[in-house]
Amino acid sequence: MVLVTGATGILGRVIALELLKNGKTVRATKRKSSNLKEVRDSYQFYTDQPDFYFNKIQWIDTDFDSIESLENALEGIEEVYHCTAVVSFNPKDDKNLYKTNIEGTKNLLYAVENSSVKKFLFVSSIAVLDGFNEKGMMDENSDFNEKLEHSSYAISKHLSEMEVWRAHYEGLPSIIINPGVIIGTGNWGNSSGDLFKKSSHSRTFPGGTAYVDVRDVAKISVELMDKNAFGERFIIISENEKFRLVSDKVRTALGKPKAKLVPEFIYKVLPIISLLFGWLFPILKLMSKNNIETVRTDSKVSNQKITELLNYNFIPVSESIDFHLKNYMESQKHN
């Protein structure tokens, strides 16, 4: 039996579905307040048998602050896909970030010690990557540099990775994946599910990031576990693309003109405002020099390792956006 944590999230739900398609028995964690109807509704976009697969999932209410609750969820489990995480760059969410991403992972790994679990996959992020290879790209050897400025989200993911590696070296066969910005269907308004809403604004940035379709992340995750690719990390991205690509597609679908670029002088003013007043208004920390530089520059992330290992062909970013944007627009009609 396989446990998927965070199965109501944009990625966890698709990993659960992929496992079910592969004949696995799946148990999935959720909060008591989780909206399972929303998960089931999103399955109609991924399979022509949404009810069949959704009804196969064994949902279990789990408190990640309680070792006893986690041990209960792990009973009879041999494989774990740990997708539970808070994704936010807003300082007001820092406390929840550390509690969920670090402490939650630490508690889960502690509970795993006395369980039947034989395999563990952790979903991290490209946000932890620092440094470039000889080709000027970030790859699996681009280790987190503590001397550099990072978002609280990146720090929380890095520290979570350290917990996973500790468990691995103590005997738990583990894999870490580092997806780019995940393009998916459902969980609209939360983490990566907020992508289309944010991209509808009238202004966009000149830089770009690394994107990947949720279906690719799910398939690759399952393949890596089946291959027992333990003790390694794998970057999972399709392409490095401009923010403008998403923005233009979203605004066109909404019948709006293409977004204009944020004026150049703004990039010089915002970091100063952040530095002077960030201590008083934490939200201003979002406009730090590091964050501003991130949205101004192009992402340079390599997927060479995973592409060569699995001979994998990713869904092109443009095609991925078209598919999930159509689903998003369809969902908005019924809301």
ABEGO torsion letter per residue (X at the ends): XBBBBGAABAAAAAAAAAAAAAGBBBBBBBBAABBAAAAAAAAAAABABAAAAAAABBBBBBBAABAAAAAAAABGBABBBBABBBBBABAAAAAAAAAAAAAAAAAAAAAAAABABABBBBBBBAAABBEBBAAGBBBAABBBBAABBBBAAAAAAAAAAAAAAAAAAAGBBBBBBBBBBBBBBEGBGBEAAAAAAAAABABBBABBBBBBBAAAAAAAAAAAAAAGBBGBBBBBBABBBBAAAAAAAAAAAAGBBBBBBBBAAAAAAAAAAAAAAAAABAAAAAABAAAAAAAABBBBBBAAAAAAAAGBBBBBAAAAAAAAAAAAAAAAAAX
